[in-house]
Amino acid sequence: MGFIGAGVMFQRGDSVRGVTTASTIWLVAGIGLLVDYELWLTAILTTLTILLLLELAAVSNMVSQHRWRPPARPCSRAGENAGRGSNEER
């Protein structure tokens, strides 16, 4: 399993790709062992936990890449209040 996991990881410059895939391969092998030992409930709960964590990782990446922008301020028409000051002064 170690060679398969290492085979899916790639290094390009400063970043490493495929770490999640490699760890998922190890987890699936572990779930296979749980099923082999007939630990059905543990295998099911582990599978559901892994699926939940993998889905949350995608949501986390989406949220962290989202950049919040303040709402745009409405523009006044050119010359509407030019030279008059604010509405509070009237």
C-alpha positions as CSV (number, residue, x, y, z in Angstrom):
1,M,0.0,0.0,0.0
2,G,2.9,2.3,0.7
3,F,4.2,2.1,-2.8
4,I,0.8,2.8,-4.3
5,G,0.3,5.8,-2.0
6,A,3.7,7.1,-2.8
7,G,3.0,6.7,-6.5
8,V,0.1,9.1,-6.5
9,M,2.0,11.9,-4.8
10,F,3.8,14.4,-7.0
11,Q,6.1,17.3,-6.1
12,R,6.1,20.3,-8.3
13,G,8.2,23.2,-7.1
14,D,7.2,24.0,-3.6
15,S,3.8,22.2,-3.7
16,V,3.0,18.5,-3.2
17,R,0.0,17.0,-4.9
18,G,-1.9,13.8,-4.2
19,V,-1.5,13.6,-0.5
20,T,-5.2,13.3,0.1
21,T,-5.5,10.6,-2.5
22,A,-2.6,8.7,-1.0
23,S,-4.1,8.9,2.5
24,T,-7.5,7.9,1.1
25,I,-5.9,4.7,-0.4
26,W,-4.6,3.9,3.1
27,L,-8.0,4.5,4.7
28,V,-9.8,2.3,2.2
29,A,-7.3,-0.5,2.9
30,G,-8.0,-0.1,6.6
31,I,-11.7,-0.3,5.9
32,G,-11.1,-3.5,3.9
33,L,-9.4,-5.0,7.0
34,L,-12.4,-4.0,9.2
35,V,-14.7,-5.7,6.8
36,D,-12.4,-8.8,6.7
37,Y,-12.6,-9.0,10.5
38,E,-16.4,-8.6,10.3
39,L,-16.4,-5.4,12.2
40,W,-19.3,-4.1,10.2
41,L,-20.5,-1.2,12.4
42,T,-16.9,0.1,12.8
43,A,-16.4,-0.2,9.0
44,I,-19.7,1.7,8.3
45,L,-19.0,4.4,10.8
46,T,-15.4,4.8,9.5
47,T,-16.6,5.0,6.0
48,L,-19.2,7.7,6.8
49,T,-16.7,9.7,8.8
50,I,-14.2,9.6,6.0
51,L,-16.8,10.6,3.4
52,L,-17.9,13.5,5.7
53,L,-14.4,14.7,6.2
54,L,-13.5,14.5,2.5
55,E,-16.7,16.5,1.6
56,L,-15.9,19.1,4.3
57,A,-12.4,19.5,2.9
58,A,-13.9,20.6,-0.4
59,V,-16.3,23.0,1.3
60,S,-13.4,24.4,3.4
61,N,-11.3,25.0,0.3
62,M,-14.2,26.7,-1.4
63,V,-14.8,29.0,1.6
64,S,-11.1,29.8,2.0
65,Q,-10.8,30.8,-1.7
66,H,-13.8,33.0,-1.6
67,R,-12.9,36.6,-1.1
68,W,-15.3,38.8,0.6
69,R,-16.0,42.2,-1.0
70,P,-17.9,45.0,0.7
71,P,-21.2,45.9,-1.0
72,A,-20.9,48.6,-3.6
73,R,-21.9,52.1,-2.6
74,P,-24.6,53.6,-4.7
75,C,-23.4,56.3,-6.9
76,S,-25.1,59.7,-7.0
77,R,-25.9,61.2,-10.3
78,A,-23.3,63.7,-11.5
79,G,-24.1,67.2,-10.4
80,E,-27.1,66.2,-8.3
81,N,-25.7,67.6,-5.0
82,A,-22.7,69.4,-6.5
83,G,-21.7,72.4,-4.4
84,R,-24.6,72.1,-2.0
85,G,-23.0,70.1,0.8
86,S,-24.7,67.2,2.5
87,N,-28.4,66.7,3.1
88,E,-27.9,67.4,6.9
89,E,-26.9,71.0,6.3
90,R,-30.1,71.9,4.6
